[in-house]
Amino acid sequence: MPKYFFHVRRNDVFEEDVEGIDVASLEQAREEAIAAAREIIAERICAGHQTGTYSRS
């Protein structure tokens, strides 16, 4: 099963996903990435921070 890594870059900060996850397909990896992005943004909103601009790499 392929392993995918979801690194996050916010402004000048790069957070490397050193663990990654094993998923069966590219579509499942895409779904996991979308869910993770939603979670990150929701946590920032709940903490009262601006969401800013995120990119994936």
The first five atom37 places (N, CA, C, CB, O) and aatype in JSON, in Angstrom:
{
  "aatype": [12, 14, 11, 18, 13, 13, 8, 19, 1, 1, 2, 3, 19, 13, 6, 6, 3, 19, 6, 7, 9, 3, 19, 0, 15, 10, 6, 5, 0, 1, 6, 6, 0, 9, 0, 0, 0, 1, 6, 9, 9, 0, 6, 1, 9, 4, 0, 7, 8, 5, 16, 7, 16, 18, 15, 1, 15],
  "atom_mask": [
    [1, 1, 1, 1, 1],
    [1, 1, 1, 1, 1],
    [1, 1, 1, 1, 1],
    [1, 1, 1, 1, 1],
    [1, 1, 1, 1, 1],
    [1, 1, 1, 1, 1],
    [1, 1, 1, 1, 1],
    [1, 1, 1, 1, 1],
    [1, 1, 1, 1, 1],
    [1, 1, 1, 1, 1],
    [1, 1, 1, 1, 1],
    [1, 1, 1, 1, 1],
    [1, 1, 1, 1, 1],
    [1, 1, 1, 1, 1],
    [1, 1, 1, 1, 1],
    [1, 1, 1, 1, 1],
    [1, 1, 1, 1, 1],
    [1, 1, 1, 1, 1],
    [1, 1, 1, 1, 1],
    [1, 1, 1, 0, 1],
    [1, 1, 1, 1, 1],
    [1, 1, 1, 1, 1],
    [1, 1, 1, 1, 1],
    [1, 1, 1, 1, 1],
    [1, 1, 1, 1, 1],
    [1, 1, 1, 1, 1],
    [1, 1, 1, 1, 1],
    [1, 1, 1, 1, 1],
    [1, 1, 1, 1, 1],
    [1, 1, 1, 1, 1],
    [1, 1, 1, 1, 1],
    [1, 1, 1, 1, 1],
    [1, 1, 1, 1, 1],
    [1, 1, 1, 1, 1],
    [1, 1, 1, 1, 1],
    [1, 1, 1, 1, 1],
    [1, 1, 1, 1, 1],
    [1, 1, 1, 1, 1],
    [1, 1, 1, 1, 1],
    [1, 1, 1, 1, 1],
    [1, 1, 1, 1, 1],
    [1, 1, 1, 1, 1],
    [1, 1, 1, 1, 1],
    [1, 1, 1, 1, 1],
    [1, 1, 1, 1, 1],
    [1, 1, 1, 1, 1],
    [1, 1, 1, 1, 1],
    [1, 1, 1, 0, 1],
    [1, 1, 1, 1, 1],
    [1, 1, 1, 1, 1],
    [1, 1, 1, 1, 1],
    [1, 1, 1, 0, 1],
    [1, 1, 1, 1, 1],
    [1, 1, 1, 1, 1],
    [1, 1, 1, 1, 1],
    [1, 1, 1, 1, 1],
    [1, 1, 1, 1, 1]
  ],
  "atom_positions": [
    [[0.84, -1.17, 0.0], [0.0, 0.0, 0.0], [0.9, 1.25, 0.0], [-0.97, -0.01, 1.22], [1.87, 1.3, 0.76]],
    [[0.59, 2.24, -0.84], [1.42, 3.45, -0.9], [1.33, 4.28, 0.38], [1.03, 4.3, -2.1], [0.3, 4.28, 1.06]],
    [[2.4, 4.96, 0.67], [2.44, 5.87, 1.82], [2.45, 7.29, 1.29], [3.68, 5.6, 2.74], [3.22, 7.62, 0.39]],
    [[1.59, 8.14, 1.86], [1.5, 9.54, 1.45], [1.86, 10.42, 2.65], [0.07, 9.87, 0.92], [1.56, 10.11, 3.8]],
    [[2.51, 11.53, 2.33], [2.93, 12.49, 3.34], [2.24, 13.81, 3.06], [4.48, 12.65, 3.35], [2.21, 14.27, 1.92]],
    [[1.7, 14.43, 4.09], [0.97, 15.68, 3.95], [1.72, 16.79, 4.68], [-0.47, 15.55, 4.47], [1.51, 17.02, 5.87]],
    [[2.6, 17.46, 3.95], [3.36, 18.57, 4.51], [2.49, 19.82, 4.45], [4.71, 18.78, 3.74], [1.66, 19.96, 3.55]],
    [[2.69, 20.73, 5.41], [1.92, 21.97, 5.45], [2.88, 23.14, 5.5], [0.95, 22.0, 6.67], [3.85, 23.13, 6.25]],
    [[2.59, 24.15, 4.68], [3.39, 25.38, 4.7], [2.44, 26.53, 5.0], [4.15, 25.61, 3.34], [1.43, 26.72, 4.32]],
    [[2.78, 27.31, 6.04], [2.0, 28.49, 6.39], [2.97, 29.65, 6.49], [1.19, 28.29, 7.72], [3.82, 29.69, 7.38]],
    [[2.82, 30.6, 5.57], [3.76, 31.72, 5.47], [5.17, 31.16, 5.32], [3.67, 32.65, 6.73], [5.44, 30.45, 4.35]],
    [[6.07, 31.46, 6.23], [7.44, 30.98, 6.12], [7.7, 29.71, 6.92], [8.39, 32.06, 6.56], [8.84, 29.27, 7.04]],
    [[6.64, 29.12, 7.48], [6.8, 27.94, 8.34], [6.42, 26.68, 7.54], [5.91, 28.07, 9.62], [5.33, 26.59, 6.98]],
    [[7.33, 25.73, 7.51], [7.11, 24.46, 6.83], [7.02, 23.37, 7.89], [8.24, 24.15, 5.8], [7.96, 23.16, 8.66]],
    [[5.89, 22.67, 7.93], [5.7, 21.57, 8.86], [5.74, 20.27, 8.07], [4.35, 21.71, 9.65], [4.86, 19.99, 7.26]],
    [[6.77, 19.49, 8.32], [6.96, 18.24, 7.59], [6.19, 17.1, 8.26], [8.44, 17.9, 7.5], [6.27, 16.91, 9.47]],
    [[5.47, 16.36, 7.47], [4.79, 15.15, 7.94], [5.81, 14.02, 7.87], [3.49, 14.82, 7.08], [6.08, 13.48, 6.79]],
    [[6.37, 13.66, 8.99], [7.42, 12.64, 9.0], [6.85, 11.22, 9.09], [8.37, 12.89, 10.16], [7.55, 10.26, 8.79]],
    [[5.58, 11.1, 9.49], [4.98, 9.77, 9.64], [4.28, 9.3, 8.37], [3.99, 9.78, 10.78], [4.45, 8.16, 7.95]],
    [[3.51, 10.18, 7.77], [2.73, 9.79, 6.59], [1.62, 8.81, 6.97], [0.0, 0.0, 0.0], [1.5, 8.39, 8.12]],
    [[0.82, 8.47, 5.97], [-0.24, 7.47, 6.18], [-0.26, 6.51, 4.99], [-1.63, 8.15, 6.36], [0.08, 6.88, 3.87]],
    [[-0.66, 5.29, 5.26], [-0.81, 4.29, 4.21], [-2.27, 4.3, 3.76], [-0.4, 2.87, 4.72], [-3.18, 4.13, 4.57]],
    [[-2.47, 4.5, 2.47], [-3.83, 4.48, 1.91], [-3.81, 3.65, 0.63], [-4.35, 5.92, 1.64], [-2.77, 3.48, -0.01]],
    [[-4.97, 3.15, 0.27], [-5.06, 2.22, -0.86], [-5.02, 2.89, -2.22], [-6.32, 1.43, -0.75], [-4.64, 2.26, -3.21]],
    [[-5.4, 4.19, -2.29], [-5.49, 4.81, -3.61], [-5.19, 6.3, -3.53], [-6.88, 4.58, -4.21], [-5.19, 6.9, -2.45]],
    [[-4.94, 6.88, -4.67], [-4.73, 8.32, -4.76], [-5.99, 9.06, -4.34], [-4.33, 8.72, -6.19], [-5.9, 10.1, -3.67]],
    [[-7.15, 8.56, -4.71], [-8.42, 9.19, -4.31], [-8.57, 9.2, -2.8], [-9.62, 8.46, -4.95], [-9.01, 10.2, -2.23]],
    [[-8.21, 8.12, -2.14], [-8.29, 8.07, -0.67], [-7.29, 9.06, -0.06], [-8.03, 6.63, -0.15], [-7.59, 9.7, 0.95]],
    [[-6.11, 9.18, -0.65], [-5.11, 10.14, -0.17], [-5.66, 11.56, -0.31], [-3.78, 9.99, -0.96], [-5.48, 12.39, 0.59]],
    [[-6.31, 11.84, -1.43], [-6.91, 13.16, -1.64], [-7.97, 13.46, -0.58], [-7.53, 13.24, -3.05], [-8.02, 14.56, -0.04]],
    [[-8.82, 12.48, -0.29], [-9.86, 12.66, 0.74], [-9.24, 12.92, 2.1], [-10.76, 11.42, 0.8], [-9.73, 13.76, 2.86]],
    [[-8.17, 12.2, 2.42], [-7.48, 12.41, 3.7], [-6.87, 13.81, 3.76], [-6.38, 11.35, 3.9], [-6.92, 14.47, 4.81]],
    [[-6.3, 14.27, 2.66], [-5.69, 15.6, 2.62], [-6.75, 16.69, 2.81], [-4.96, 15.82, 1.28], [-6.51, 17.66, 3.53]],
    [[-7.9, 16.53, 2.18], [-8.98, 17.5, 2.34], [-9.48, 17.52, 3.78], [-10.14, 17.18, 1.38], [-9.71, 18.59, 4.34]],
    [[-9.65, 16.36, 4.38], [-10.1, 16.28, 5.77], [-9.09, 16.93, 6.7], [-10.34, 14.82, 6.18], [-9.47, 17.64, 7.63]],
    [[-7.81, 16.7, 6.46], [-6.77, 17.29, 7.3], [-6.76, 18.81, 7.16], [-5.39, 16.72, 6.94], [-6.61, 19.52, 8.15]],
    [[-6.92, 19.31, 5.94], [-6.96, 20.76, 5.72], [-8.15, 21.38, 6.44], [-7.01, 21.08, 4.22], [-8.02, 22.44, 7.05]],
    [[-9.29, 20.75, 6.36], [-10.48, 21.25, 7.06], [-10.24, 21.3, 8.57], [-11.72, 20.37, 6.75], [-10.63, 22.26, 9.24]],
    [[-9.61, 20.27, 9.09], [-9.34, 20.21, 10.53], [-8.39, 21.33, 10.96], [-8.75, 18.84, 10.89], [-8.61, 21.97, 11.98]],
    [[-7.34, 21.56, 10.18], [-6.38, 22.62, 10.49], [-7.08, 23.98, 10.5], [-5.21, 22.63, 9.47], [-6.89, 24.77, 11.43]],
    [[-7.88, 24.24, 9.48], [-8.57, 25.53, 9.4], [-9.57, 25.68, 10.53], [-9.27, 25.68, 8.04], [-9.66, 26.75, 11.13]],
    [[-10.34, 24.63, 10.83], [-11.31, 24.69, 11.92], [-10.64, 24.97, 13.26], [-12.11, 23.39, 12.0], [-11.15, 25.75, 14.06]],
    [[-9.5, 24.33, 13.52], [-8.78, 24.55, 14.77], [-8.33, 26.0, 14.89], [-7.57, 23.61, 14.88], [-8.42, 26.6, 15.96]],
    [[-7.85, 26.58, 13.79], [-7.4, 27.98, 13.81], [-8.57, 28.93, 14.02], [-6.68, 28.33, 12.49], [-8.45, 29.91, 14.75]],
    [[-9.71, 28.64, 13.39], [-10.89, 29.48, 13.58], [-11.35, 29.42, 15.03], [-12.03, 29.05, 12.62], [-11.64, 30.45, 15.64]],
    [[-11.42, 28.22, 15.59], [-11.85, 28.06, 16.98], [-10.91, 28.75, 17.96], [-11.96, 26.57, 17.33], [-11.33, 29.2, 19.02]],
    [[-9.63, 28.82, 17.6], [-8.65, 29.47, 18.46], [-8.63, 30.99, 18.25], [-7.26, 28.89, 18.21], [-7.88, 31.7, 18.92]],
    [[-9.45, 31.49, 17.31], [-9.53, 32.92, 17.09], [-8.46, 33.48, 16.17], [0.0, 0.0, 0.0], [-8.26, 34.7, 16.13]],
    [[-7.77, 32.63, 15.44], [-6.72, 33.07, 14.52], [-7.29, 33.25, 13.13], [-5.54, 32.06, 14.5], [-8.29, 32.63, 12.77]],
    [[-6.65, 34.1, 12.36], [-7.01, 34.21, 10.95], [-6.55, 32.92, 10.27], [-6.37, 35.48, 10.28], [-5.55, 32.33, 10.67]],
    [[-7.28, 32.51, 9.25], [-6.91, 31.26, 8.59], [-5.7, 31.41, 7.69], [-8.05, 30.74, 7.79], [-4.98, 30.43, 7.49]],
    [[-5.45, 32.57, 7.15], [-4.27, 32.77, 6.32], [-4.34, 31.98, 5.02], [0.0, 0.0, 0.0], [-5.41, 31.51, 4.62]],
    [[-3.23, 31.84, 4.38], [-3.14, 31.12, 3.12], [-2.3, 29.88, 3.32], [-2.54, 32.01, 2.01], [-1.19, 29.96, 3.85]],
    [[-2.81, 28.75, 2.91], [-2.1, 27.49, 3.05], [-1.81, 26.94, 1.66], [-2.92, 26.47, 3.88], [-2.52, 27.22, 0.7]],
    [[-0.75, 26.17, 1.58], [-0.45, 25.48, 0.33], [-0.02, 24.07, 0.66], [0.64, 26.22, -0.48], [0.43, 23.8, 1.77]],
    [[-0.15, 23.19, -0.28], [0.32, 21.82, -0.07], [1.55, 21.59, -0.91], [-0.79, 20.78, -0.42], [1.71, 22.22, -1.96]],
    [[2.4, 20.72, -0.47], [3.61, 20.43, -1.24], [3.87, 18.95, -1.26], [4.81, 21.17, -0.66], [4.85, 18.51, -1.85]]
  ]
}
